Amino acid sequence: MAPKDTTKRTADKQRRIEHRQDEKDALKSVKKSGKNAAQTGVRKQPEPPMPSQHLEKPGMEEDMSVKPRYDAPHYHGSGKLKGFATIVTGGDSGIGRAVAVLFAREGADVAIVYLEEQADAEETRQAVEAEGARCLLIQGDVTEPAFCEKAIRKTVTKFGRLDVLVNNAAFQEHAESLADITDERFDLTMRTNIYGYFYMARAAVPHLSKGGSIINTGSVTGLRGHGTLLDYSSTKGAIHAFTMSLASNLIKQDIRVNAVAPGPIWTPLNPADQPAGKIASFGEKTAMGRPGQPGIVPMGNTRERGPAEEA
């Protein structure tokens, strides 16, 4: 089967699962937002109520009425990744886009794996290249082991090496009841979120030299659970266990394996999951009272902001 046929089949499956859940959600009322949000960073960030917008899966960042902030304009690179070759799955938008752009700002070339979000992938490529780095776009489906092997080969052929793999691609769809999680949905969530990480890591390890790194995107839901994200939370818990196990396995090859566990972050994944009314309160229950943004600014490598930057 051709790669585009495979990606369309998976994206269609995501949309089919989403539409079934949307029909159930349409009958339910939504709580209004109202908590004051904290602002502690370099610039003021968007806070609830977020736009009451619902996206069709897999979710396009270009369609969001309030775009995630990925560029971290106050952050200055210092060549930490100069000469590195990296690959980011789900790198077209959200956290993956922020990682790709900031890797490039630190000097790395970046390959971006995406499912079918062509416009988002092109925008990310332009942002990476604007940082002075090379960017390779690779469309495909991480649930297919053969594609994962191909993506790694393409990256190594293009850049001549591989230093960092970032496993980030994910599928999420909420469910009020365990009975709502069909075999098809459960299988797709598992295959995307944990099988895909395993396939990409297995393909990448033979090409990683000493000092190489694998970074897996986990989630706070994998640590605390989540009542309406039963399958998604399960995969994130599996990712955390996979990370610790793989780290122990690869330490003898001097390859590091780590995970990050974000809380609610403003990306296309969430408006493509929640009903429009419910997304308005997204991030409201966090300690800061708002969702985080993908482009995290490390304090200590920033410059002072000017009046025009207080957006």
PyMOL commands that set and color helices and strands:
alter all, ss='L'
color gray80, all
select helices_A, chain A and resi 3-25+61-63+94-105+118-130+145-159+178-180+183-207+221-224+230-253+276-279+307-309
alter helices_A, ss='H'
color red, helices_A
select strands_A, chain A and resi 85-89+109-114+135-139+162-167+208-217+256-260
alter strands_A, ss='S'
color yellow, strands_A
deselect
rebuild
show_as cartoon
